């Protein structure tokens, strides 16, 4: 019996090659979002600005979980900690969030020998909400 799911999963090295070859920032962001979040293409295409609500309440962002109807369902394969070290997430947050985050913590949670979930704790702010 063939494992058809394994045949459809793109190896991580191939994904990085595709991302490095994409010169259009919009397309690169879309490809990164598709891969990193597990969102479906139809969900990505259906996003609008109202889906990105500003929030100053703080909270957690967790990479490494699967969802069903926007509710946690389980764990996925996780991320390679060598490819996505904690400092990588910190740099992305500092470069792409405005106003700058002052109270956040990025931590790896081991899922296996070569995979981690990533938890980003973001403190509530008294000022304007953080926006991407």
N, C-alpha and C positions, 0 to 999 in steps of 0.2 A: 504494500500500500504506500503510495507516494504522499509525501508531506507537502501539499499544495500551498499551505500558508508560508512555509519556509521558502518556497520558490518565489513568493511575491514580495518578501521583505528585502529591501535594498540594503546591501552591506554599508556600514558606516563610512568606510573609505570611499565608496562610490558617491555617497551623499556629499562628502566634503569636496570631492572633485567637481561635482555639479555646482555646488555653491560657489566655489572659487572661479568657475568659468562664467558665472552669471554676472554681467557688468551693470545691469539695471538695478539700482537700490530697491525699488518697489518690488520687483520680482524676487530678489534675494530675500527680502523681508518676508514675503509670502511663503517662499519655500522653507525658510527657517521656521516660521510659525507652524506650517503644516507638519514638519518633522518633529519639532520640539514639543508641540502641544498635543499632537494626535488628532487635531480637529479635522473633520472631513472637508473635502473641497467644497461641497455644497454649503457647509456651515461658514467657511471662510468667505465664499462669494456672497453670502447673505448678511455679512456683518455691515452694520451702519454705525454712524457716530453715536447714536443713542445707545448702542450696545456697550459703549465705552464710557460709563458713568464715572465722573470724578468722585473720589472718596477720600476724605481726610481722617477717617476713623481708624486707619491702620488695619492690620490683619496679617494673614499668612498666604503666601503663594507656594504651592507644592508641585514640583515637577517629579513625575514618577508614579502618578496615580491614573487610573482609568476612571471615566465617568459615564454615567447613563442619566440622561435628562438633567444634566448639570448637578448630579449628586455623586459623591465618591462611590466607586464600585469595587475597586481593588487596586493592586499594584501592577504596573507594566514592567518592561524589562529594565527600566532605569536608564541612567546615563553613565558613560564612561568617565570616571573621575579624572583621568589624565587629559581627556579632551575638554572637559568642562570643570576645571578646578573652581573652588569657591571664589578665588580672586577674579575669575572670568565674569561671573555673575555680578560681583561687586563693581567691576569696571563698566559693565553694560548699564547697570542701574545709575551709576554716577554720570555717565555720558548721555543718557537718553531720557532721564526723568527730570522734570522741572516743576517746582523748584527742587533743588538738590535734596536728596534724602539725608537726614542727619542721624536718624535713629533706626538702623536696620541691622540685621544679622543674617548672614548666609551660612548654612551648615549642610554638610553631607550626612545622609543617613544610609548606612550600608544596606544593600539589598542582596548582594552576593559578593564574591571575591572581586569581580571586575565591574560592578554596577552599583550606583547609588541613586537614591532619591535626593532631591534638593529642596530644602525648606528655607524660604526667605521670610523672616519675621520683620514686619514694618510697623514702627510705632505710629500712634495717632499724632496728628499735627494740630496746632492751634491756628495755623494760617490757612492759606489756600490749599486745595487738594493737589496732590502730585499728579501730573499728567505726562503721558508718553508723547 
